[in-house]
Amino acid sequence: MRHGITAFVTALTLLLSGSALAADITLGSWNVKRLGKQHSYEALSAVAGKFDIIALQEVMNEDGLDRFETALETRTGEAWGRLESHLIGSRSYKEMYAFLYRESKVAYEDGAVVYMDRGDKFIREPYSARFRALSDNSIFALATVHILYGKGVEDRTPEIKALADYWTWLGEIYPGTELIMVGDFNLAPNHPAWGPLKQYARPLITSGASTLSGKDGRFANLYDNIWVSNSSAYARNKAGIVNYPKMIGWNHEKSRKHVSDHAPVYLAMGKSAANISTPQPTAMLPAMSSAPSLAKAAPQQQEAVAGTGGVRGNSNSKIYHRPDCPSYGRISAKNIVEFSSASEATAAGYRLAGNCR
């Protein structure tokens, strides 16, 4: 009976117009600039570790995502869950969307889906899912978007205008749920093309800039943002842009090359105070742990490396890990699938984690 009452109260809260989530979590969004192509995962994790859930754009391959997740777990000492889309885009360019979330604060609820873009309006169809904040069991839907940059603003505006239909669609598939849309929109929020969406939603960041210029300390464009419904009680003073080069102690040239030319944006939800501005020079960051060598591995580990011992799969990512891999012991218990050998995992459709090589 107690569970039934709790579920009723949660559902009623979600349906109340203008109510913001009481969840005490910090949400982020970051265009990670072709993740998987020569990135500093140490620096990425130093920034992303400040969030409890983060939406990523421009993920190029699962290897990069594996390394990012492992770096986060190493840095925070906590288990992180993840969801990712398939590769989406044109014939010449494709990328993945992903969500990473701290499992002590956030749980995946349901509804992970790539937008059914029947009108073929998006080059990269948006990706969304529902999550539950463990502090109060409140549920929210999070959507991530990467709008086409193209040759100019005229190439971007059709997708921006199509976001109004997308927002309506989100409301249909996640009824009664707080909607949050984040991403790299490649257009400032004051452009007239946002008119259709502004009938339903509003941006939380309206000043400043989120792309790194070539000059240290300066930023160029407000392309990255967080949109919530017009009836939402989320306030602009709870959202902002992270000056991540300052945080990790790098100049813009190094940051653009090895991390991203975009700064992440954030929303501090509930009573959460976004602790994301403390400078932490990379020289002070702890070194990433390395996998033990085969020569020093235990006999059962050597057997697994040879392809005949037990390996552990992640049912969420469809990736398997040998005992000598850094992330072998960091898979969420609910996602662990045990295999007797690497060949058995491969036969089941799993692929070796990129950080095992």
C-alpha positions in Angstrom: 0.0 0.0 0.0 2.9 2.3 0.9 4.4 1.9 -2.6 1.0 2.7 -4.2 0.7 5.9 -2.3 4.2 7.0 -3.3 3.6 6.2 -6.9 0.4 8.3 -6.8 2.1 11.3 -5.2 4.9 11.1 -7.8 2.5 11.0 -10.7 0.5 13.8 -9.3 3.6 16.0 -8.9 4.6 15.4 -12.5 1.2 16.5 -13.8 1.1 19.7 -11.9 1.6 22.6 -14.3 4.6 24.8 -13.5 6.1 22.4 -11.0 9.9 21.8 -11.2 11.5 18.6 -10.2 12.7 18.4 -6.6 15.5 16.2 -7.6 18.8 17.3 -6.2 21.0 16.6 -9.2 23.2 18.6 -11.6 22.4 18.0 -15.3 24.8 18.8 -18.1 25.1 18.8 -21.9 28.3 18.8 -23.9 29.4 18.7 -27.5 32.6 16.6 -26.9 34.0 17.3 -30.4 34.4 14.0 -32.2 34.8 11.9 -29.1 37.1 9.0 -29.8 39.6 11.0 -31.9 42.6 11.8 -29.8 41.0 13.1 -26.7 42.3 13.6 -23.2 39.9 11.4 -21.2 41.6 12.6 -18.0 40.6 16.2 -18.7 37.1 15.2 -20.0 36.4 13.2 -16.8 37.6 16.1 -14.6 34.9 18.3 -16.1 32.1 15.7 -16.6 32.6 14.3 -13.1 31.0 17.5 -11.7 27.6 16.4 -13.2 25.2 13.7 -12.1 23.9 13.1 -15.6 25.3 14.5 -18.9 24.1 14.4 -22.5 26.8 14.1 -25.1 26.9 15.1 -28.8 29.5 14.2 -31.4 30.4 10.7 -30.0 32.2 9.1 -32.9 32.6 5.5 -31.7 32.0 3.2 -28.8 35.7 3.0 -28.0 35.7 6.6 -27.1 32.6 6.3 -25.0 34.1 3.3 -23.2 37.2 5.3 -22.3 35.2 8.2 -21.2 33.0 6.1 -18.9 36.1 4.3 -17.5 37.8 7.6 -16.8 34.7 9.0 -15.0 34.4 5.9 -12.8 38.1 6.0 -12.0 38.0 9.7 -11.1 34.8 9.6 -9.1 35.1 6.2 -7.6 31.5 5.5 -8.5 29.6 3.4 -11.0 28.3 5.3 -14.0 25.5 4.0 -16.3 25.1 5.0 -20.0 22.8 4.9 -22.9 23.8 5.6 -26.5 22.1 5.8 -29.9 23.3 4.1 -33.0 25.4 6.1 -35.5 23.1 8.8 -37.0 23.7 11.2 -39.8 24.4 11.5 -43.6 26.3 9.1 -45.8 29.5 11.2 -45.3 29.3 11.9 -41.6 27.7 10.0 -38.7 27.8 10.4 -34.9 26.2 9.0 -31.8 24.3 10.6 -29.0 24.9 9.4 -25.4 23.8 9.8 -21.8 26.2 9.2 -18.9 24.7 9.2 -15.4 26.0 8.6 -11.9 24.2 5.5 -10.7 24.1 6.7 -7.0 22.0 9.7 -8.1 20.1 8.8 -11.3 18.6 5.7 -12.8 17.4 5.0 -16.4 13.6 4.6 -16.3 12.5 3.8 -19.8 11.7 5.1 -23.3 15.2 5.4 -24.9 14.4 6.3 -28.5 15.7 8.0 -31.6 13.1 10.4 -33.0 10.8 9.0 -35.7 11.6 11.7 -38.2 9.0 10.8 -40.9 9.4 14.2 -42.6 13.1 13.7 -42.8 13.7 17.2 -41.4 16.8 16.3 -39.3 20.2 15.2 -40.6 20.8 13.8 -37.1 17.5 12.8 -35.5 17.4 13.7 -31.8 17.7 11.0 -29.0 15.8 10.9 -25.7 15.0 8.8 -22.7 13.3 9.0 -19.3 15.3 9.0 -16.1 14.5 8.9 -12.4 16.2 11.0 -9.7 16.9 8.7 -6.8 16.7 11.5 -4.2 12.9 11.7 -4.6 12.0 9.2 -7.4 10.8 12.0 -9.6 11.0 11.3 -13.3 12.1 13.6 -16.2 12.5 13.1 -19.9 15.8 14.3 -21.4 16.3 14.9 -25.1 19.6 15.6 -26.8 20.0 17.4 -30.2 22.8 18.4 -32.5 21.5 20.8 -35.2 23.2 20.8 -38.6 25.9 23.5 -38.9 25.9 23.6 -42.7 27.3 26.5 -44.8 25.4 29.2 -42.9 22.4 30.1 -40.8 20.0 29.4 -43.6 21.0 25.7 -43.5 20.3 25.5 -39.7 16.9 27.3 -39.5 14.8 24.4 -41.0 15.9 22.0 -38.3 15.4 24.7 -35.6 11.9 25.3 -36.8 11.2 21.5 -36.8 12.0 21.4 -33.1 8.5 22.6 -32.3 7.1 19.4 -33.8 9.7 17.4 -32.0 8.8 19.0 -28.7 5.1 18.1 -29.3 6.2 14.5 -30.1 8.1 14.3 -26.8 5.0 15.3 -24.9 3.1 12.6 -26.6 5.5 9.8 -25.9 6.3 10.9 -22.3 2.9 12.2 -21.1 2.8 14.0 -17.8 6.6 14.1 -17.6 8.9 17.1 -17.2 10.6 17.7 -20.5 14.2 19.0 -20.9 15.9 19.4 -24.2 19.6 20.0 -24.4 22.3 20.1 -27.1 24.4 22.0 -29.6 21.8 24.0 -31.5 24.3 26.0 -33.6 22.1 29.1 -33.3 21.7 31.7 -30.7 18.4 31.5 -28.7 17.3 35.0 -29.8 17.1 34.2 -33.5 13.6 34.4 -35.1 13.8 30.8 -36.2 13.0 29.8 -32.6 9.5 31.3 -32.9 7.6 28.0 -33.3 9.3 26.3 -30.4 8.9 29.3 -28.1 5.2 28.6 -28.2 5.9 25.6 -25.9 9.4 26.0 -24.4 12.0 28.6 -23.4 15.8 28.6 -23.1 17.4 28.8 -19.7 20.6 30.4 -21.0 20.1 33.7 -22.8 23.4 35.5 -22.3 27.1 34.6 -22.6 28.7 32.2 -25.1 29.5 28.5 -25.1 32.0 28.0 -27.9 35.7 28.6 -27.3 37.4 31.4 -29.3 41.1 31.2 -30.2 41.9 33.8 -27.5 42.2 32.6 -23.9 39.3 33.5 -21.7 37.1 34.5 -24.6 34.0 32.7 -26.0 32.3 33.2 -29.3 28.8 31.9 -29.8 25.8 30.9 -27.6 25.1 27.6 -29.5 24.7 25.2 -26.6 21.6 25.5 -24.4 18.9 23.9 -22.2 15.2 24.2 -23.1 12.3 23.6 -20.7 8.6 24.0 -21.0 7.1 27.5 -20.6 5.2 26.2 -17.6 8.3 24.9 -15.9 9.5 26.6 -12.7 13.1 26.1 -13.5 14.9 29.5 -13.2 17.6 30.9 -15.4 19.9 31.5 -12.4 20.1 27.7 -11.9 21.6 27.2 -15.4 24.8 28.3 -16.9 28.0 27.7 -19.0 31.1 26.0 -17.6 34.4 27.7 -18.2 36.1 24.3 -18.4 39.6 25.5 -19.6 39.8 27.6 -16.4 38.6 24.6 -14.4 41.4 22.3 -15.7 44.1 25.0 -16.0 44.5 24.7 -19.8 44.7 27.5 -22.5 42.1 27.6 -25.2 44.4 26.1 -27.9 45.2 23.0 -25.9 41.6 22.7 -24.7 40.2 22.9 -28.3 42.6 20.4 -29.5 42.4 17.7 -26.8 39.0 18.3 -25.2 36.4 20.3 -27.2 35.7 23.7 -28.8 32.4 23.8 -26.9 31.9 24.4 -23.2 29.3 22.3 -21.4 26.1 23.8 -20.1 24.4 22.9 -16.9 21.2 23.0 -14.9 21.3 22.6 -11.1 18.0 20.9 -10.2 16.2 21.0 -6.9 18.5 21.9 -4.0 21.6 20.9 -6.0 24.4 23.5 -6.0 26.4 23.0 -9.1 30.0 22.6 -7.9 31.5 23.1 -11.3 33.6 26.2 -11.1 36.5 25.1 -8.9 39.8 25.4 -10.9 41.8 22.1 -10.8 45.0 22.2 -12.9 45.5 19.0 -14.9 49.0 18.6 -13.4 47.2 18.0 -10.1 44.8 15.4 -11.5 45.6 11.8 -10.4 47.1 9.6 -13.1 44.7 7.2 -14.9 45.0 3.6 -13.7 46.4 1.2 -16.2 45.5 -2.4 -16.8 47.9 -4.9 -15.3 50.3 -6.6 -17.8 49.7 -10.1 -18.8 52.9 -11.2 -17.2 51.7 -10.0 -13.8 48.1 -11.1 -14.1 46.7 -13.9 -12.1 46.5 -17.3 -13.9 42.7 -17.0 -14.4 43.2 -13.6 -15.9 45.9 -14.9 -18.3 43.4 -17.6 -19.4 40.8 -15.0 -20.1 43.2 -12.9 -22.1 44.0 -16.0 -24.2 40.4 -16.3 -25.0 39.5 -19.3 -22.9 38.6 -17.8 -19.5 35.6 -16.0 -18.2 34.8 -12.5 -19.3 32.1 -10.0 -18.2 29.6 -8.3 -20.5 27.6 -5.2 -20.1 24.1 -5.8 -21.3 23.5 -2.1 -21.8 26.4 -1.4 -24.1 26.8 -4.9 -25.6 30.5 -4.6 -24.8 32.5 -7.3 -22.9 35.5 -6.8 -20.6 38.3 -9.2 -19.7 39.5 -9.5 -16.1 42.6 -7.4 -17.0 40.6 -4.6 -18.4 40.3 -1.4 -16.3 36.5 -1.4 -16.3 36.0 -5.2 -15.5 35.0 -4.5 -11.9 33.0 -1.3 -12.6 30.0 -2.6 -14.6 26.7 -2.0 -12.9 25.5 -5.2 -11.2 22.2 -5.0 -13.0 24.0 -5.0 -16.4 26.5 -7.8 -15.8 26.3 -10.8 -18.1 28.9 -13.6 -17.4 30.5 -15.5 -20.3 32.8 -18.4 -20.1 35.0 -17.0 -22.8 35.6 -14.1 -25.1 34.4 -16.3 -28.0 31.1 -16.9 -26.2 30.7 -13.2 -25.7 31.4 -12.4 -29.3 29.0 -15.1 -30.5 26.3 -13.4 -28.3 26.9 -10.1 -30.2 29.2 -8.4 -27.7 32.4 -6.5 -28.7 35.6 -6.1 -26.8 35.9 -2.9 -24.8 38.3 -0.4 -26.4 40.3 0.1 -23.1 41.2 -3.6 -23.0 43.6 -3.3 -25.9 
